[in-house]
Structure formats: structure tokens, C-alpha cells
């Protein structure tokens, strides 16, 4: 198989696992906290100082809250599919990043593809990727930072760009 076929297969796996029935599972306590923070961000227009029940909430990073608030503004704050969509997009980003990191490390597209399928079908990734929790964002961004650092150490040409991207995503 060529690279395009692997990418298409990974896309289909992600589409089948992460997008269907996002609004079926009940909201858990962590999701509720995150969705309340996103709702208050939209409701009160405070995009810098995040709150939950109008109390400061600085324990969680703001980027996932911003993404969820934007998605909530588009799809509505009662639409679970829309509120969980940023986490789904984040896990899909993580899975494709893992595929490309595998190619960089093992230099074998088939082996990287198999590893990516194992990752995409693991319990933690499925649970976190279909759930509106912030952990999957951290995992996705950190993996992207790792691939940028790997590229910087492997190839000294444009290493500053890779290091800058790694710092940004960390």
C-alpha cells in the first residue's frame, strides 16, 4: 500500500470510531465542568479569565475551553456532538501525528500504520477522544511537540522552526 492508502484507511477508522453517536453517552462530571466553563465564556464574554459557576477556574488550560466555546457557539451549547467535536478533532490530530512520528522513527509506513491502528483502537484513546475532557488535547499537543523535537534533532536544517513549533505546542 502507498502512503495515500494508509492515510485513507486511518481516516476511515477515525470516522467510524470517533464521530458516530457522540451525543448518546451521558455527560460525566469532568465534561460538565468543562462545558460550564465554555458556556460561561460565551455568556459573559470573558475569554481570558475562565470561570466555573462564576468562580475562577485556572486549573485547566484555556485553549480547549476556547475551542469548545467556539464549537458551542456554532452548534449550540445543548448540542453534545458540537461540544465534544473539539476533543474528537484533537484525537484525530493525535492519531495522524502518531502515524507520521512512526514513519520518522521506524522508517516503515506499514509498521507505522499498524501501530497507528493499535493506538486508534485502544480504550484510553477511544474514551478520551469521544469525551469532552481536556486530557486528550494535552496528549495531542505534546505528541506533536515530540515529533517537532525529533525532526529538529534529526535534521539541523530549519531546526529553529521545529523547536519553535515544539515550544508552541508544549
N, C-alpha and C positions, 0 to 999 in steps of 0.2 A: 504494500500500500504506500501511496505517496503522502506527503505532509497534508495536502488538502483533504484527503480521505480521512486521515486521523482527526483533523480539526472538525470535519463534518460529523464524524461519529461522536466526538466529545460533545459537540453542540447538541446533537440529538439526545444523548444521555442526560445532559443538563436540563434540556427542555422537558424530558419525560419525568425526571426526578423532582425538580425544584419548582416548577411553575404550576402544575395542576393542584387544585384543591387547597390553595393557600388560605382560604377563608373558612375552611371546615373546622380545623382544630381550635379549641377554645384558647383564649388569651391567658398566658400564665402570668405570675406576679412580676417577673422581670420585664416582660413585654409591656405590661400595663404601666409600669413606672416609666419606661422609655416613651411610650405613646403619650402619656400625660405630659411629659416634658416637651415633646414635639407639639402637642396641641397648645400648650401654654405659650410656646414660642410663636405660633401663628396668632393666637388670640390676643396676646399682649404686645407683640412686635419686638420682643427683647431677644435678639439673635446672638448676643454676646454673653450675657449673664443668664445661664439656663436655670430654670426653676422647676420644682415639682410641688404641687399644691401651694404655689406662691412662696415656697421656701427655697433658698439657694441650693442648687444641686451641681456640685463641681466634681463629684466622684467619677463621672463618665465624660469621655471626650465629646466635644460639641459636633464634630463632623458627622457622625452617624445621626445625631439629632437633627442637624440641618437637612440631611438627605431625606430623612423620614418626614420632616415637616414639609419639605417641598413636595414630596410624593403625596402627603396628606392633603396639601393644597390642591393638587391636581385631581386626585381620585376621591377625596373626601375623608374626613377624619373617622368615619364609621366604617370605611371600606378596609377590611383586614388584608385583602390582596394588595391594595395600594400601600398600606403601612408596612407590610412585610417585603414588598418589592425591593427596596434598597438592600436588605440583607441578602436576598436571592441574587441580585446583581453582583454583590460583593463576593458571594461564594462562587459564582461563575467566573469572576475575575481571578479568584484564588486558584481554581481548577486549571484554567488556561495558563496562569503563571507557573503552576507546578509542572505542567507539560513542557513548557519552554525551559524551565530550570533543569528538568530531567534530560532534555536534549543537550544542554550545555555541559552537564556533569558526565553522563554516561555515553554521550555521542552516538546514541542509538534511538531512533524515533519509535521503533516498535516497543522497546523496553520502556521508554518514557510513556508511551500510550497505555501500556498495561498498568504501570504504576499510577497513572492518572485515573484510570477506571477504578482501580482499587481505592484510591482516595475519594473519588466521587461517590462511591457506594458505601463508604464507611459510616457507621452510626453517628459519630460526632459531627461529621460534615453535613449529613442529611438533617440532623436535628437542628444544628446551629444555622444552617443555610435556609431552612424553612421557617425560622423563628425570628421574631423581631428583637433579638438580643444583640448587644454591641460587640460581643466577643469575636464574631466572625469577621467584622470589619478589621479589628486589630490583627487577626491572623492573616487576612488577605494582604493588608498593607505591609506587614512585616515580611511576608514571603516575597513580595515584590521588591522590598528593600534588600533582601538577601540576594536575589538574582542580580540586582544592580551592583552590589558589592562584589559578587562573584565575577561579573563582567569587568569591573574596574581592576581587579587583581589579575585576571587572565589577560586582558588586553590593555596596555598602557596608553593606547591612542584614545583620546576622548575620555580618559578615566575621570576627569573632573566632572564631566556631565553625569556619569554613572554615580559618582559619590554624592553629587548634589541631589540626584533623584532619590538615592538611598536615604539621605538625611531628611528629605522632604517627607518620604513615606514612613520613616521611623517616627 
